[in-house]
Amino acid sequence: METNFIDLAKKRRSIYALGRNVKLSTDELTDLIKTNMKQAPTPFNNQTTRAVILFGDSHEKLWDIVINRLKQEVPDEAAFARTAAKINNFKAAFGTILFYTETKTVKEFEDNFPLYADNFQDWSEQAQGNAQYSVWTSLAENGLGANLQHYNPLIDDEVRAAFNIPASWRLRAEMDFGSIEAPAGDKEYMADDDRFLVFK
């Protein structure tokens, strides 16, 4: 039995200590991200996933937006200091991918396939999971760490204005990535008997 994919899956962890000691160029990383998203499956091949790839000042600008937005939500200075430290760890990474869903496409498929209309929102989320997992695992294959954040919808309006994002794109997650400066901790797993049913 081949286990190359499983070996790669084990490399894909939530890495929070990220840096900028990255050997791949921004063009190579952009191509890697694009290719993974193109190859990730979507229902009816409707290709609802979108991405905004941020490097350099644009990457830092995103996390400044997050910090400034959270400042409005965390009025306690001590609590905000902890929050800002966390966000600055993300800012220290090499880049960020903003994962979006094109809501116009979801609506078109709801209208064109009424029998399945109630499913296309759920399926678009499944497509997001496919795209995010594919990109994340491919980054891990290339020795890069990443983690996935969800500051949407708090930051949606500011991010849309800052990067001229189409109004029909709905932000689903933010993935910062970079060199691995410290490994992830041990991962715990629930008992197989609580998770799987197998019938032979």
N, C-alpha and C positions, 0 to 999 in steps of 0.2 A: 504494500500500500504506500502511495506517495504521500509525503507529509510536508512538502515545501510550503504550502499555503498555511498550514497550521503553525509551522515554525515562524513564518512572517506574522501571523496573527498574535503570537505570543510576544513579539517585539512591540506591537502596537499598545502602548500604555499611555496613561495621562501623565505627561511630564510637565512639571511646573517650574523647574529650574532650567530656564532656556537662555541661550545666548546667541551671539552673532558670528560664531566661528564656523561659518558655513562655506563649504568648498564649491557647491553648485552655484552657478550664476543665476541671476534673477530670470533670465530668459529660459534657462533649463528648468527652473522650478515652475515657471509659468506654464511651460509645455507639459510638464509632469502633471500638474493640477488639471489643466484642460483635458488631457488625454484620459485621465482617470474618470473625470466627470462624463466625458463622452461615452466611455465604455460601461459606465454603471447603468444597470437596467432601470427603465421607467415604464409604468403601465401604458399599454397600447403604443409604446415608443413615443409618448407625448412630450418627452424632454422638457419637463417643467422646472428643472433645476437651473439656477443661475449662480454666478459667483463674481465677486469683486475681490481682486487680489491686490493687496497693499504691501508696499515695501517702503523703506526709508522714511522720509518725512510724512508720507501718507499713513503709514503704519502707526507712527507715533501720534499723529493727529487723531486717529480713531480712538486711541486709549486716553488721550486728553479729553475727548468728548465724553467718554465713559466716566472718567473721574469727575468732571464738571457736572455731569448729570446726576451722579450719585451723591454729590455734595448737597444737592437739593433734597435728597431722600434720607440722608443720615445726618440729622442735626447735631448729634452728640460728637464733640471734637475727638474724643478718645476712640470712639467707634469708627469715625471717619478716617482717622489716622491708620487704623488697621486695614480698612477698605482700600485706602490709597496705596498702601504698601503692597497689597495683593495685586492691584491693577498695574502698579509699576513693574511687577514681575512679568506681567504679560507684555508690557511696553518694551521690556528689555529683550524680547525675542527678536527674531530676524524679520518676520513678516506676519501678516494675518490674512486669512481668507474669510470673507463674509459670504455665507451661504443664503441664497434667496430662492423663493418659489415664485414663478411667474403666474400670478393669479388669473390673468386673462386666458391663459391656456387651460387652466383647470376649469374655468367657467365654460369655455368653448366645448370641452369634452363632456361636461355635465349636460349641456344643451344638445349636443350631437348624439349622445348615447344615454337617453333618459332611463333606460332599464338599469344602468349602473350609476346614475347621477349621484346617489347618496354615498358612493364609494370614492369618488375622485379626490376629495379632500384628504381622506385617510391614505389613499394611494400616493398622493403627492408627498405626504410625510414619510412614507416608506421609501420613496425615491430619494428624499433627503438623506435618510439613513444609509442607503446604498452609496450615494455619492460621498458622504462624509467618511464612511468607513473605508471606502476605496482610496480616497486621497490620504487619509490618516495612515493606512497600512503601507501605502507606497512611500510616504515620507519616512516611515520607520525603516523600510527596506533600504533607504538611502542614508541611514544613520542619523536622521533628524527626529527630534521629539516634537510633540504637539499636545495641546489640550483643547477641549471644546467648552465654550462659554455661551451663556444665554442671557445677555443684557437687553435683548429685545423683549418687549416693545418699548422699554424706557428710552432707548437711544434712537429709535427709528427715524423720527423727524429730523433730528440734528444730523444724523448720518446721511439721510437722503439729500439734505441741503448741501452738506459739505462735499459730497462726491457725485452730485447730480444723478442720483439713482432714479430710474423710471418709477412712476407712481404705482404701477401695477406689480412691482416686485415687492414681495413680503419677506422681511428678514427673519431667518429661522435660527441662525447660530453664528458664532464667531470662533474661528480656530486660529490661535496664535501658534507659531512654529519657529524652530531654530535649533541651534546646537544643543546637545544634551549636556548640561553642566552638573547635574546630579541625577542619579537614576530614580525610577519610581520605587515605591516601597513594595513589600510583598502583597500579593493579591489573594484574597480569601474567596473561596467558592462554597456555595451552599451544597448540601448533600444532593447527589444525583437522584436519589429516590424521591426527593421533594420537587424535582425539576422536570424529570422526564418520565414518560410512559412508553414502554416498548412492548409491542405485541408481535409474536412470531407464529 
